[in-house]
Amino acid sequence: MPKEEQRHPRFFRFASLRARVVLALLIVFVPAGAILVGVGLTERSHRIEVVYAQSRQLLTAFVAQQDALFDSARQNLVVLAQDPVAMGDDQEACGLAMARIRIEAPSYANIGVIGADGTVICSALPLTGQVSVADRDWFKEAVATKRFAVGSYQIGRITGRRTVNAAYPALDASGNVLRVAFVALDLDWLNELAADIRLPDGMAFLEVDRDGTVVTRYPEPERYVGMDASATALAQAMRGATQDAVRATGLDGKRRTFQFAPVGEAYDARLYAAVGIDEERALADIDRTFSFAFLFFVTLGIGGLLLSLYAFRRLLIDPIRALAYGFSRLRGGDYRARIGVPKAHNEMCALAEAFNATAKAMEGHVDELTERDRLIRQLARRREMAARINRALFRMEDVQDLFEEACRVSVDVAGFLGAWIVVAARRAPRVAAAAGIDVASSVLLPPGKAVAAHPVARAMRAGASAVAHAGGRASGFPPELAVAGAASLAAFPLKMDGKPFGAFVLASEAAAAFHAEDLKLFEELADDIAVGYAVSLHKAARAHAETALDRARQRFQLFMDMHPSPAWMTDAAGRYVYGNAALRRTLGRPWKEIQGRTVAKLLGKKAAETSLQGDRKVLEGGAPFNAIEQVTVAGKSRTFQVMKFPIADDAGMRLVGGMAFDVTEQRQTQERLTESEKRYRSYIEQSIDGVFVMADNGRIVDANPAACSMLGYEAEDLRGMSLRDLMDHRLNEEEKLEFLLTLIREGRNGMDASIVRKDGTELIADVRIINLGGNRNLGIFRDVTERFRSEEKLRELNDLKNSFIRIVSHQLRTPLNAVRWNLEALMEGRAGKLHARQRQLLEVTHGAEVEVIRRIGDLLVATDIGEGRVTFAHERLSLTSVVSGVLADWKPRCRAKGIECSYAAAEEAAEAVEADPEKIREAAAKLVENAVAYSKKGGRVAVRLSAVGNRVRFEVEDEGIGIPEAEQPRVFTRFFRASNASSVLPDASGLGLSIAKYFVEQHGGAIGFSSTEGKGSLFWFEIPTAKGPIRRKRTAS
């Protein structure tokens, strides 16, 4: 192979086929690798989410157990603080009682009673001497706050063990601290509790107190409990509680992601728990699997790439190089170049055969190109011919000049043997112009039957070009032209409005002189010549149009005479030179008495003076002039709107044209409107409300006396002031501007605003803004300062009432709980065996006490609802379990009252809802409670659960007393009770239904009822079903 064939571009040039093959393979492998990486990352993310969720569950469980421990300790200490044995003077009996409690509570390292001075009086463990805890933080806090307190990490002085202590004070009748009950929580037991949680491998549990001392640590509690970790970033983050999780170094030096939460938050324990996750250990197996898969994928990709490149070179690159060498010979002009055909019958073999066939065809086309070059030169001459004809079209003075120039350039420039223009408009055909060979007109326009086949006749008849060649009369070619040396003849129609009126005729010595491209060019030339002919006709039509214009002027004159408004023309001296019929009717004179006379003689000197001033303005300014003029016509005063404008007549004389429109009635209407506006102004001035007019920028334009009196300003002082200048000075400029824009936009309905008088006192006003159109606004304001202050006082009283209710309710709960515990102890026989009558009395008393506590709870909930203090814990649950629990509580009461209680739940009702279980349970219990309370003995209560669309519906139907129809709209109002309810249940609170309604609506649900007095009621509520997985969260209503 020659050296030229051996040269080839570099192996990996971007535009080369090899690079494209590599790119194609990468297009396959790169997405696959991306998918592999994506799968690995997704698996890592999923594993982290699972581990985080597991750790959060473990942390929540541990915190809940410790909170329960604190709750239990508080309850025991409250009972202990009221126990006469513990609070008595018998230290030995007190110690024995404490020891029994410690045996039952293994989590307690010690329990006992402390005097008000901090000296331990008795404890579950024996005292070896006098022990004082007056310096302990939990004792100080219990004495200072007089409520339950939790301390920090300590080594017990009695137990000698690591504990966290809690205390509760016992108060005397004056509210002074008499003694303090305490309990020491064993930290070893807390660490066993952490061990029981069974943390997965790689996790660590940590709990610190308020000082940063480690209270609980798993694993290795013996190594870290009691350690001071306050300086570590982890302990600082846990105590700061600015976020739920942080990545930090643990006590063992390992980096983990810690999730933490407060412990005993309800009692201000200030203990903080955290669970740490070792992400590297959790993801180790996923990372190993992904690394192996990715290495295998890369190896497979590289091997496939190398094998593909080798096969590509052998099967495609070498044949293409041979083909490229053949094309380089063709490029150099060697049209005899051929390449060898491979023996294998494949695509490259077909390509080589196609190349050889192409080279052979190109060799045959070279001669054709030479001939085409000659034809192109001929076409250039003919285009020059067309250009000259077009120039003649624009310069022509007469259409005959255009015809003659077209024929001349066709012969002199384009080289035709002869050229003629035949015209047959409105008379017999004739030769209008000719150039070249001289032949008789009968040759172009033959008589008799010969005309049918003649190309000129065919072109004019069909409206399309016609060509004839020498060869006898049958072809329509004139023999006289053949004698003159012509071999072909073509006729092109001249058309106007789509109809032929002549022909452009050309004769050539060449038989093939008129190709398809030539025919199109000559047809365009024929159209241009026809346009020139049309232009000449247009000039004639223009002269005709000017004549028609004169007639139009006459018609305009007639129109002006028929116009209902007066119209006229005067000269510079004010003399009338024209007046229409309306002018004559208005003046009451014939034209002969008006023509040539001045305005002064016709309308008087006063009207003439005003009219002449307007005429001078029109003549001097050359622009129209409008004015209102008062004229007395026929003894009556008339008002006209006069419009005047300059006019030049045919002689160039300057005139003033005018038209007058009678606006007498319009002026009278305007005067009535002005009078009405004055009356409206009087009403505003006498209004007791402040009224002002304000622009869109807030500037006061005008104000009535009432506004000036209320604000303490004079009217002149208010004008130009901004409404922002009168606003509360405690607002900044941005707040004032925002309030002003809101007032303009929405002030029609009224808004309360604080306004400062001139003397600096505050005025509370009800302000309303009404847009008057344009940039004007009407403002109306009324002094509501006293009403505003009354409302503020009412709000303060309402806050005091709610605070009083809350304080009293909390104060009542503590003794009532003690009463309940004592009653339950008596009922359980702790004070001795009871006979039937005693048990019956205790059960009645216990039921009444529980009812009082429930009423207090309802009152507190109603108060919290009014202040917006109710919180909701949302979680995914099923109403079937909630309703089952409610019925379990109420079925004993139904049996005791002799009421049949039924329950039915549809399968669809088991679908989960997102709700606070306690609040929904409370709402359902309120409806069931009312149904049982107001049902007669032997009645029936039916509870149903069903699905309605995307909601779960709860229904309670009874056969009780029902609700009077007139009172039904107030059923869900707080403290409302139906008139027929007092006889059945005289001491009810009337809060239950309002609480149930609030709880249901806060869950996005709906509540309602239907009732007939004397027949019973059906109460229901609906809760939306949950959508997707729901994380437990707590929100405030």
C-alpha positions, 0 to 999 in steps of 0.5 A, a space after each residue: 500500500 502506498 505511503 499516503 495510505 499508511 498515514 492516519 490520524 492519532 489513535 484517540 482524536 475525539 472526532 475519530 471512529 475509535 473515540 466514538 466507539 469508546 464513547 458508545 461503550 462508556 454510554 453503556 457502562 457509565 449509567 450502569 456504574 451510576 446505577 450501581 453507585 446509586 444502589 449502594 448509596 441508597 442502601 447506606 441511606 436506608 441502613 442509617 435511617 433504620 439504625 437512627 429509628 431504632 436508636 430513637 425508639 430505644 432512647 424513647 423507651 429508656 426515657 419513658 421508663 425513667 419518667 415512669 420511675 420519677 412519677 412513681 417516686 413522686 406519688 409514693 412521696 406524696 402519700 408518704 408526706 400525708 402518712 401519719 406514721 411517717 410524719 409522726 414522732 415514732 422514729 422506730 415505727 417510721 424506719 420499719 415502714 420505710 424498710 417495708 417500702 424499700 423491700 417492695 421497690 428494688 430501684 430505691 437505694 433508700 427512702 426516709 424522712 428529713 426534718 425541716 433543718 435537714 437532719 434525717 429523722 428516719 430511713 429504710 437503712 439504719 442510721 449510725 449517727 446524726 446525718 444532715 443533708 441540708 447541703 444537698 441540692 434536692 433538699 434545698 429545692 424541695 424546701 424552697 419551691 415547696 414541691 417535688 424536686 429531683 437532685 443530681 449525681 451523689 454518693 449517699 451518706 447513709 447508703 454509700 452508693 451512687 444515687 439520684 435523690 428526689 424529695 417532696 415537702 410536707 407542709 403544715 396548715 400555714 404552708 410552712 415546711 414541716 418535714 421532707 420525704 425523700 427517696 434515693 434512686 439506685 444508679 446501679 439499678 438504672 444501669 441494669 435498666 439500660 443493659 436490659 434494653 439490649 443495645 445493638 452492637 456499636 451503640 452506646 447509652 449515656 445519661 448525665 445530670 445538670 452538672 455534666 456528671 455521668 449518671 448512666 453509661 452502657 456498656 462499661 458502666 463501672 468505668 464511666 459512672 460518676 465521671 465528670 464529663 462537663 467539659 466534653 462537647 457531647 455533654 455540653 450539647 446534651 445540656 444545651 438542648 439546641 438540637 435533637 442529634 449531634 456527631 461528637 466524640 464519646 467518652 471512649 474516644 470514638 466518634 458517634 452520632 448521638 441522639 438525646 432527650 431530657 429525662 424527668 422534664 415534667 419535674 425539672 430533673 435536668 437529666 439528659 439521656 443520649 444514644 450514640 450510633 457508630 455509623 462505620 460499624 453499622 455500614 461495614 457489611 454494606 461497604 464491603 459488598 459495594 466495594 467488591 461489586 464495583 471492582 468487578 464492574 470496573 474490571 469487566 468494563 476495561 476488558 470489554 473496552 480493549 476487546 471491542 477496540 481490537 475487533 473494531 480495528 480489524 473489521 472496520 478501520 482498515 477497510 475505511 482507510 482503503 476507501 479514504 485513499 480512493 476518495 483522495 484520488 477522486 479529489 485530485 481529479 483522477 476519475 479512473 480511480 478504483 479500489 479492490 473489492 474484498 472477497 468476503 461478501 459483507 457491508 465493506 464489500 458493498 461499499 467498495 463496489 458502490 465506490 467504483 460505480 460512483 467513480 465511473 458515474 462521475 467520469 460520465 458527468 464531467 462532459 455534462 458539466 461542461 455543457 451546463 457551464 455553457 447554459 449558465 453563461 446563456 442564463 446570465 445574459 438572459 437575466 441581464 436582459 430581464 434587469 434592463 427591461 425592469 429598469 425601462 419599466 421604472 423609467 418609462 414615460 409611455 407604454 410604447 417606450 417599454 415595448 420597444 426597449 423590451 424587444 431591443 434588449 432581447 435581440 442585442 443583449 440576450 442574442 435572440 434572432 427576433 422579438 415582438 410584442 403583440 397586443 389585442 386589447 379592445 380590438 383585433 390583435 396587432 404587433 405593437 413593437 418589433 426588433 431583429 429579423 423583419 417579417 410581416 405581421 401575418 407571420 405572427 398572426 396568421 389568418 384562417 385555420 393556421 391560427 389554431 396551432 400557432 404558438 402566439 394564438 395558443 398563448 393568448 388563448 390558454 394564458 400559458 407559454 407556448 413553444 414551437 420548433 421548426 419541422 412543418 406546419 403541423 407543429 405551428 412553426 411559421 415556415 417564414 421564420 425557418 427561412 430567416 434562420 430561426 429554429 424555435 419560437 416561444 410566446 408568453 402571455 401578457 395578462 392583466 387581472 388574470 386574463 391575457 391581452 397580448 403576448 411577448 414573442 421570441 425567436 432563436 437560432 437554437 432548437 433547444 433555446 427554451 428550457 424550463 428555467 428559461 420559460 419561468 424567467 420569460 414568463 416573469 418578464 411578460 408579467 413585468 411588461 403587463 404591469 407597465 401596461 397596467 400602470 399606463 391604464 392607471 394614469 388614465 384612471 387617475 384623471 377620471 378619479 379627479 373628475 369624480 372627486 369634484 363630484 364628491 365635493 358637491 356631495 359633501 356640500 349637500 351633507 353639510 347643508 343637511 347637518 343638524 348643527 350650524 356650520 359656517 366659514 368666515 373670512 379674516 374680517 369675520 364676514 360669512 362666506 358659507 353657512 349651512 341650512 342649520 345656521 340659517 334656521 338658527 339665525 332665522 334668516 335666508 342666506 342672502 341676508 347672511 352672506 357677506 355680513 359680519 357677526 356683529 350685525 347678526 348677533 350683536 357687538 358682544 357676541 361678535 367680540 368673543 367670536 373675533 377673538 377666537 377667529 384670530 387665535 385660529 388664524 394666528 396659531 393655525 390650530 383648532 379652537 374650542 370655546 363655550 359661547 353665550 348667544 341670544 337668538 330670537 330673544 332666548 339665551 342659548 349656550 353653544 360649544 363652538 369649534 373653529 378650525 383653519 381652512 384654505 380655499 382653492 385660491 389660497 385664501 385663509 378662512 375660518 371654519 366653524 361648527 356650533 353644538 347647542 349645549 344649553 340643556 347640558 349646562 343646566 344639568 351641570 349647574 344642578 350637579 354643582 348645587 347637589 355637590 354643595 348640599 353634600 358638602 353641607 352634610 359633611 360639614 355638619 356630620 358628627 363623625 370625622 370625615 377627610 379626603 385623602 390622596 393615594 400617597 396618604 396626604 390629607 386634602 380636606 377635613 370637616 370640622 368634626 375631624 379637626 375637633 377630634 384631632 385638635 388641629 385647624 383645617 389648614 394644619 391638617 391639609 397636606 399632613 400625611 395620615 402616617 403623621 397621626 399614627 401611633 409614634 411607637 410604630 416605625 415608618 415601615 409599619 406605618 406605611 404597611 398599615 396605611 396601604 392595608 387601610 386603603 386596600 381593605 378599609 371599607 369594612 372598618 379598622 381600629 387605629 391608634 391616632 395621636 392628637 395634637 396635644 399628644 393624647 391617644 385616640 382609638 378610632 374606627 376608620 373606614 376608607 372609600 375610594 372616590 375614583 382616581 387618586 382620591 379616597 374618602 375617610 370616615 372615623 369615629 372615636 371608639 376609645 372608651 369602647 376599646 378600653 372597656 374591651 381591654 378591661 374585659 379581657 383582663 378580667 377574663 384572664 384573671 377568671 381563667 387564672 383563678 379557675 386553674 389555681 383553685 382546680 390544681 389546689 383541689 386536686 391534691 386533697 381530692 386525690 388523697 381522699 380517693 387513695 384513702 377511700 380505695 385503701 378502706 375499700 381494699 380492707 387495709 383498715 379492717 374488714 367492712 360490712 355491706 353497708 359500710 362498703 356501699 357508703 364508701 363506694 357511693 363516696 368514692 364515685 362522687 369523689 371521682 365525679 368531682 375530680 372529673 368535673 375539675 378536669 373538664 373545667 381545666 380543659 375548658 379553660 385551657 381551650 379558651 387560652 389555646 394551651 391544649 397540646 396534641 400528640 399525633 400518632 397513627 392509631 385505629 378508632 376500634 381500639 379506642 372505642 373498645 376501651 371506652 365501652 369497657 369503662 362504661 358497660 358496667 354502668 350500663 348494666 347497673 342502670 339496666 341499659 342495653 349497650 351494643 357495639 358494631 364496627 365495620 371492617 373499613 372502620 379499622 383503617 388508621 387515623 392520625 390522632 391524639 389517642 387521649 383526646 379522641 378517647 375523651 371525645 368518644 367517652 363524652 358522647 357515650 357518657 351523655 347517652 348513658 346519663 340521659 337514657 331511661 332504665 331499660 333503654 338502649 344505647 347503640 355504638 357504631 363505627 363505620 367508614 364514610 369516604 376517606 373518614 372514619 365515623 363514630 356514632 352513639 344513638 340512645 332512646 333517652 329524653 332528646 333535645 328540644 328543637 328550639 335549643 338544638 343550635 346551642 348544644 355545643 355551647 359551653 355550660 349549656 344544658 337543655 331545659 329537660 336535662 336538669 330533671 334527669 341529671 341536675 348537677 352536670 357541668 354542661 362542658 362535655 359536648 363543647 370539649 368533644 367538639 373542640 377535640 374533634 375539630 382540632 383533628 380536622 374532623 367534624 361533629 354533629 347530631 340529630 335529636 327528637 325530644 322524647 325519642 332520643 338522640 344520635 351524636 356522631 363525629 368523623 376523623 380523616 384517615 391517615 395518609 402515608 407513614 406518620 411520625 409521632 409528634 407533639 403540637 400545640 393547638 
